[in-house]
Amino acid sequence: MGEKIRCPWPTDIPIYLDYHDNEWGRPVHDDRKLFEMLILEGMQAGLSWITVLKKRESYRRAFDGFDPQKIALYDDAKVEELMADPGIIRNRLKINSAIANARAFLKVTEKGSFSEMIWSYVDNRPITGNWKRFGDVPLTTPISDRISKDLKKMGFKFVGSTIIYSFMQAVGMVNDHFADCFVNKELTE
């Protein structure tokens, strides 16, 4: 049996390969997991995903397992504690955005699940790209533009259209695995 054909972006870094093979592009409907990915995608802004991925366990520890109830209560002392944590990206704007996003997330979930709300933008079905080259994959789409605009109105931060499109890819709202990637084949069969 030959080696698996993958998208080219995870290179040969084990944590990256595992993320590509077992997580990226696979539909997520769990609210806590969606919240985690929204926060992590915001943390990525201006950085590479591998930087965030390597710090993911530290983020889980530092941000109380991405429990929005707890994060929404963070105060200035907690922000300072996070700013001193070498295991995470110590950017005050990003840390404060996580707190704002937890509060906005809780407002959304007062009315129903975040999953139902966010997946409604794609009619509850992943969009498949079937790309063959990096240059073909968009950075934003009209749907990511709309989600970004709507989330900002709800009080979310660090949710620009590019971040939202990355989020959509990560949680499987969009399947942007290359056409010949084994994961694409699994997801479209």
C-alpha positions in Angstrom: 0.0 0.0 0.0 1.4 3.4 -1.0 1.9 6.5 1.2 -1.2 8.6 1.8 -1.6 11.6 -0.5 -2.2 14.7 1.6 -2.6 18.4 1.1 1.0 19.8 0.9 0.7 22.3 3.8 1.3 20.1 6.8 4.9 19.3 5.7 6.4 16.5 7.8 5.8 18.0 11.3 4.0 15.3 13.3 1.6 17.7 15.2 0.7 19.3 11.9 0.2 16.0 10.1 -2.1 14.8 12.9 -4.1 18.0 12.8 -4.5 17.7 9.0 -5.3 14.0 9.0 -7.7 13.9 12.0 -9.2 17.4 12.6 -8.9 20.0 9.9 -11.9 20.1 7.6 -13.9 17.6 9.6 -17.3 18.9 10.6 -17.5 20.1 14.2 -20.9 20.7 15.9 -19.9 20.8 19.6 -20.3 24.4 20.9 -17.2 24.2 23.2 -15.0 22.9 20.4 -16.3 25.6 18.0 -15.6 28.3 20.7 -12.0 26.9 21.1 -11.4 27.0 17.4 -12.8 30.6 17.1 -10.4 31.7 19.9 -7.4 29.9 18.4 -8.0 31.2 14.9 -8.1 34.8 16.4 -4.8 34.1 18.2 -3.3 33.1 14.8 -3.8 36.6 13.3 -0.5 37.6 11.8 1.2 34.3 12.7 1.4 30.8 11.3 -1.1 28.2 12.4 1.8 25.9 13.5 2.7 28.5 16.1 -0.7 28.4 17.6 -1.0 24.6 17.2 2.2 24.1 19.2 0.8 26.3 22.0 -2.7 24.7 22.0 -2.3 22.7 25.1 -0.9 25.7 26.9 -4.0 27.7 25.7 -6.3 25.0 27.0 -4.6 25.2 30.4 -4.4 29.0 30.6 -8.0 29.5 29.3 -9.7 27.0 31.6 -10.3 24.4 28.9 -12.0 27.1 26.8 -14.9 27.3 29.1 -16.7 30.5 27.9 -18.5 30.8 31.3 -15.2 31.1 33.1 -13.4 33.2 30.4 -16.3 35.7 30.4 -15.5 36.5 34.1 -11.8 37.2 33.5 -10.7 40.5 35.1 -7.6 42.7 34.8 -5.7 40.5 37.2 -6.4 37.4 35.1 -5.3 39.3 31.9 -2.0 40.2 33.6 -1.6 36.6 34.6 -2.1 35.5 31.0 0.3 38.3 29.8 3.0 36.6 32.0 2.3 33.1 30.7 5.1 32.1 28.3 3.1 29.1 27.0 0.7 31.4 25.0 1.0 34.3 22.6 1.1 37.2 25.0 -0.8 39.8 23.0 -3.1 41.9 25.2 -5.5 42.7 22.3 -5.9 39.0 21.5 -6.3 38.0 25.2 -9.0 40.8 25.6 -10.7 39.6 22.4 -11.0 36.1 23.9 -12.8 37.5 26.9 -15.1 39.6 24.7 -15.7 36.6 22.5 -16.7 34.5 25.5 -19.2 37.1 26.5 -20.6 37.4 23.0 -20.7 33.6 22.7 -22.7 33.3 25.9 -25.2 35.8 24.5 -25.6 33.7 21.4 -26.1 30.5 23.4 -28.8 32.1 25.5 -31.0 31.8 22.3 -29.8 28.4 21.1 -26.6 26.7 20.2 -23.7 28.4 18.5 -23.4 25.4 16.3 -26.9 25.8 14.9 -26.3 29.5 14.3 -22.9 29.2 12.6 -23.7 26.2 10.5 -26.9 27.9 9.2 -24.6 30.1 7.0 -23.8 27.0 4.9 -27.3 25.4 5.2 -25.8 22.9 7.6 -23.8 21.2 4.9 -20.0 21.6 4.3 -19.0 23.4 1.1 -16.4 21.4 -0.8 -13.7 23.2 -2.7 -11.9 20.4 -4.6 -8.8 22.6 -5.1 -5.7 21.4 -6.9 -3.3 24.2 -6.1 -2.6 26.6 -3.2 -3.4 29.6 -5.4 -6.9 28.3 -6.0 -7.9 28.3 -2.3 -9.6 31.6 -1.4 -8.7 33.6 1.7 -12.2 34.9 2.1 -15.6 34.3 0.5 -18.9 36.2 0.5 -20.1 33.8 3.2 -17.0 34.5 5.4 -17.6 38.2 4.8 -21.2 37.9 6.0 -20.3 35.8 9.1 -17.6 38.2 10.0 -19.9 41.2 9.7 -22.6 39.5 11.7 -20.3 38.3 14.5 -18.8 41.8 14.8 -22.3 43.2 15.3 -22.8 40.6 18.1 -19.7 41.8 19.9 -17.1 39.3 18.7 -13.5 40.5 18.2 -10.7 39.3 15.9 -13.2 37.8 13.5 -12.3 39.4 10.2 -13.3 37.6 7.1 -9.9 35.9 6.6 -9.9 34.6 10.2 -13.5 33.4 9.7 -12.7 31.6 6.5 -9.8 29.8 8.3 -12.3 29.0 11.1 -14.7 27.6 8.5 -12.0 25.4 7.1 -10.8 24.2 10.5 -14.3 23.2 11.7 -15.4 21.6 8.4 -17.9 24.2 7.3 -15.7 24.2 4.2 -13.8 21.2 3.0 -10.7 22.7 1.4 -8.6 19.6 1.4 -7.0 19.3 -2.1 -8.9 17.1 -4.5 -6.4 14.2 -4.4 -6.0 14.3 -0.5 -7.1 11.2 1.3 -9.1 13.3 3.8 -11.1 14.9 1.0 -12.0 11.5 -0.3 -13.1 10.4 3.2 -15.2 13.5 3.6 -16.9 13.4 0.3 -17.7 9.7 0.2 
